[in-house]
Amino acid sequence: MIRECEEHGYFRGEMCPRCGSEGKFLMSDYEVEKLGRSMAGILRHRKNDPDMDSQGFVSVREVLNIIKARNGRMDWLRTRHIEALAETDPKGRYLISGGKIKATYGHTVPLDIKLDCENIPEFLFYPATPEEAGFLKESGIYPSDRAMVHLSLTYRDAFKAGAVRVDDPVILEIDADRCMDMGYDIGKAARTVFLCKHVPPEAISVADPEDYDDPEDSGSEESE
């Protein structure tokens, strides 16, 4: 659930992590999930044709109006609910600026997103099925159902993302410096997500699980 502490603002859970206050109830887990799915449809996939700029920003007010028009049971929704979800999202899926909001990654529509390409980690990670791994090592990684290739910050983040599709994903290690030296810039989109238009095969190898902690012990949040 999301609650609001009078002193420290929005938080997820039963008590404010900074002062222990119960705060004011804002949304249940069910409402958070329902609102998040609606926002993802609008901001990632441009459902209901919002007025979206080249960076993916849409007016918070327009997002609010679209969601309420689509679902009469969400007549309780106010801008503060959207702001609270965005500000407390554990993976930084959304960014609010100047009364507008955008999804930071996961887009299936082409955009001219400006990303932070500074201080990119030496290695990033990408989950694949056992059937895909060999092919990707030979051909490189191209976007599939999304507008850009999504890379994970850590082995465990990639494992969690891949486990949504297959029980035992193969994790590919991406040499970020080599990828960028070959002309394919990598930018940071969110806390654990990086984007690239293409990863060449020369920058891909199979990560050795023994070099990393047990992915099942990961404290990572959701996969997307």
N, C-alpha and C positions, 0 to 999 in steps of 0.2 A: 504494500500500500504506500501511498504518498501522503505525508502530513506536512504541516507548516509550523516551524518554530518561530515564535514571535521575535526572537533575537537573532537566529541564525538562518532563517529562511526554510526553503523546501528540503525535505529529506525522505528517504525510503526506509520503511521499517516501523517499529513500534515506538522508538525513542530517538530523539535528536542525538546523533553521534558525538556532538560537541559538548552538550550540557546535560543530556539525559532527560530533557523535558519531553512529555508526550506530545505536545503541540496540538494543533488543530487538524482534524481529519479532513482530507481533501478528496482522495480517490481510493477505492478498493483495488486489490490486485486484478480483479476481473475488469474493472473500468480502465485501469492502466493498460492492460493488454488490448482491450477493444479500441481505445483511443490510439495506441501505438500502431495497430494494424491499419487504421484509417489514415493516419498521418503518413505511413510508409507508402500506401497506395497513391496518395496525392503527390508527395514530395520525391519519391523514388521513381514512380511509374507514370506520373502525370495523369492519373485518373481524374475524370471530371474536368479535364482541360483547364487547369488553373492558369492564371496569368503569371507565368514563370519567366524570370530573366535568364540570361546566358550562364549565370553562376548557379542556377537552381533555386534562387530565393523566390518565395511567395509571401504575400502579406499574411501575417498571422490572422488578421480579421477575415481574410478570404478563406483560409483553411478552416477556421471556426464555422463560417457560414456554410461551406460545402458539407462538412461533417454533420451539422445539425439538419441540413436539408435532406441528407441521405438517410438519416436515422432519427425518427421522431422521438425515440426514447432517450436521446441524448440532449434534450432541451435544457438540461442542467449545465451544459458545457459553457465555460467562460474562457477568456484568453488566459487567465491565470492557470487553468488546468493544462493548457498546451505548454505554457512557460515552465510549469513545474515538472512536467514529463521530460521536456528537453534538458532542463538544468540538472536533473538527477539521473539521467540515463547513464548507466555504468560504462558503456562503451563510447559515449560521445557521439551518438548517431545523428544528433541535430545541433544546429547552430542558429542562434537568434541574434539579429543585429538590425537596429534601426526600424523596429516594428515588423521585420520580415524574418522568415524562418526557412532553412533549407536542410535537406538530408546531407550528411557529410560524405556518405558513400552508398553503394547499393543501387545506383541509378541504372535503369534500363533504357533511358532516353539520352541521346547525345547532348552534351553540354560543354561549355568552354570553361571548365572548372580550373581555377588558379589554386595550385597546391604549394605547400611549403616543401621545397626540395633541399633544404639545408639539414645537416646533421642526420642523414639517413643511416641506419645501422649497417654494419658491414654485411650481415646476412639477414635475409628474410625467408619466409617459409610459405609453402603452398600445398594444400592437400589434394591428393589424387586417388582414384580407385586403382587397384593393382593393374587393371586392364589399361588404364590411361597412362600410367607412369612412363612406360617405355616409349610410347608415341610422343608424349610431351618432351621427353629428353631429346628426341630426334628433331622435332618440328618447332619446339618452343611453345610458349603459352600465349594464346590469344584470348580475348574476351569471348565468353560463350553466351550466357543469358543476361549478362550485364554489359554496360558500355565500356568498362575498363577491367583489367585484370586486378583482382583483389589479393594482396599479399598480407600475411600475418606477421606480427612482431616477433613471436616466439614459436618454437616447435609445438608447445602445448596449446597455444591459441589455434594453430593450424590443425592440430589433431582434433580439437573440440569442433572446429568448423567442418572438418571432413567426416567426423563421426555422425553427422546428421544424415549423410548419404550412404555410408558404408561402415560396417562394424570395425574394420581394421584398415584405415586409410594409409596410403604410402605418403610420407611427407617429403616434399622436394625442397632442397636447400637452394636459395637464390643468392648468387654472388651479386650484391647490389652495385658495388663499384664497377664490376665488369659490364653489367647491364647498362649502366649509365654511360660508361666509356664507349659503348657501341651505339650510343645515340638514343637510348630509350630511358627518358627521365622517370624517376620514381618520386612520388610526392606523398607526404603524410596527410591522410584524410581524417583520422580519428586517433584515439589513444593507442589502439593496437592494430589499426588497419592502414595499409599503404596501397597506392594505386599506380598502375603503369599501363601504357597502351599495348605493350608487347614485351615478353621476356624471351630473349634469344636462347637457343639451345646451349650455346657456349657458357651461359651463366647458370645452368641448371645441373644439379647433382642430387642423388638420393641421400637424404639425411640418415645417419646411423642412429637408431633409437638409443643405443647404449651411450651415446654422447650427451644425452639429455635426461632429465628426470622423468619418472613415470608419468605419462600424460594423464593417467587417471587421478593423480594427486593434484591436478591443476585447480587453482582457485579462480580460473577465468570465469567470466559470466557467459552470456548467451553467445551463439556462434555468429550472428550476423549483426 
